[in-house]
Amino acid sequence: MGAVLTLRGVRQARGGRQVLAIDELDVPAGERLAVLGTNGAGKTTLLRLLAGLEAPTAGSVEIDGVPVHTASLAFRRQVGYATQRPGLLSATVIRNVELPLRWRGVDAPERRRVALAALERLNVADLADRKAVSLSGGEAQRVSLARAFALAPRLLLLDEPAAGLDAEARRAFLDDLESALRDRATTVVHVSHRADEALRLADRILVLVGGGIRQLSDPATLVQRPVDATVARLIGYENVVSVAIDDSGQVLGPGRTTLAVWASAVQIGTGPLRAMVERVSLGPGRWEVVMSAHETLQAHLPLDQTPPQAGERVNVSIDTGRATLIR
């Protein structure tokens, strides 16, 4: 069974500046919680508090009702923590994964069995006898996760686990991570600055902005109803624009209603908005067009559609069926 996390009145200051302020947060056992935010939002600080590596300046951080920073070493060993940098020793892969088990006093045959099973779960059992220093970035991340899984943690903390990987390695790594988590009751807190990672892996997503909770909801609600422009941009909306809308939902022109709009919902050719094309470039399976109107707009056009040219003035419409009203 996974761990239950409870935070109340948490404040964390560093260098005389408050970097985290969470009044209340409850994470039930077995939940996968993603923490989404930009650099400096307080994501890693939150993980360090959950791991007991830092004590909060104020408030309480508890796992199963026990304040984590004063808990015994045996209790804190129920927490697995995979950091951005794997931090592997120069020994073999199998020795790296066995090491925390050795600290627990597990005998050698059992250590090897558990370590190999953890490596197998992350599809890197064939690397067991390789030196860790010879691993690629993706391989090292998998080994780091296998080391955390080998402890059978009740709480698993993941700090940007796919950071630094190229697109192909990242996709493969996330496939393996998702598979490894699928049949486990472990409570997971996963930090990321990438919305696609958070949306893929989480039961709920906590959006941190400036050290505080801006939104906490399931992935579908987050995408469909972001609470403000900051959250909309964090989860990937290319456009957050102020427009006037009539009773039927049609955009009339510039105004005071804020819409979060996917670039695919911005249509060029007809419409009430006038814009100047600033840049046209090829993207993955599309044309990407950046325009200046009363504010910047980005449109994605299919490759079989002839895009406008930079410097051209165009009319623009917005398909509000693929946009979200913020206020």
Secondary structure as GFF3:
##gff-version 3
##sequence-region A 1 327
A	DSSP	beta_strand	5	14	.	.	.	ID=ss1
A	DSSP	beta_strand	17	27	.	.	.	ID=ss2
A	DSSP	beta_strand	32	36	.	.	.	ID=ss3
A	DSSP	alpha_helix	43	51	.	.	.	ID=ss4
A	DSSP	beta_strand	58	63	.	.	.	ID=ss5
A	DSSP	beta_strand	66	67	.	.	.	ID=ss6
A	DSSP	three_ten_helix	68	70	.	.	.	ID=ss7
A	DSSP	alpha_helix	73	76	.	.	.	ID=ss8
A	DSSP	beta_strand	79	82	.	.	.	ID=ss9
A	DSSP	alpha_helix	93	103	.	.	.	ID=ss10
A	DSSP	alpha_helix	108	121	.	.	.	ID=ss11
A	DSSP	three_ten_helix	125	127	.	.	.	ID=ss12
A	DSSP	three_ten_helix	132	134	.	.	.	ID=ss13
A	DSSP	alpha_helix	137	150	.	.	.	ID=ss14
A	DSSP	beta_strand	155	159	.	.	.	ID=ss15
A	DSSP	alpha_helix	167	182	.	.	.	ID=ss16
A	DSSP	beta_strand	187	192	.	.	.	ID=ss17
A	DSSP	alpha_helix	195	201	.	.	.	ID=ss18
A	DSSP	beta_strand	204	209	.	.	.	ID=ss19
A	DSSP	beta_strand	212	217	.	.	.	ID=ss20
A	DSSP	alpha_helix	219	224	.	.	.	ID=ss21
A	DSSP	alpha_helix	229	234	.	.	.	ID=ss22
A	DSSP	beta_strand	239	245	.	.	.	ID=ss23
A	DSSP	beta_strand	251	254	.	.	.	ID=ss24
A	DSSP	beta_strand	257	261	.	.	.	ID=ss25
A	DSSP	three_ten_helix	263	265	.	.	.	ID=ss26
A	DSSP	beta_strand	266	283	.	.	.	ID=ss27
A	DSSP	beta_strand	286	292	.	.	.	ID=ss28
A	DSSP	beta_strand	296	301	.	.	.	ID=ss29
A	DSSP	beta_strand	313	318	.	.	.	ID=ss30
A	DSSP	three_ten_helix	320	322	.	.	.	ID=ss31
A	DSSP	beta_strand	323	325	.	.	.	ID=ss32
###
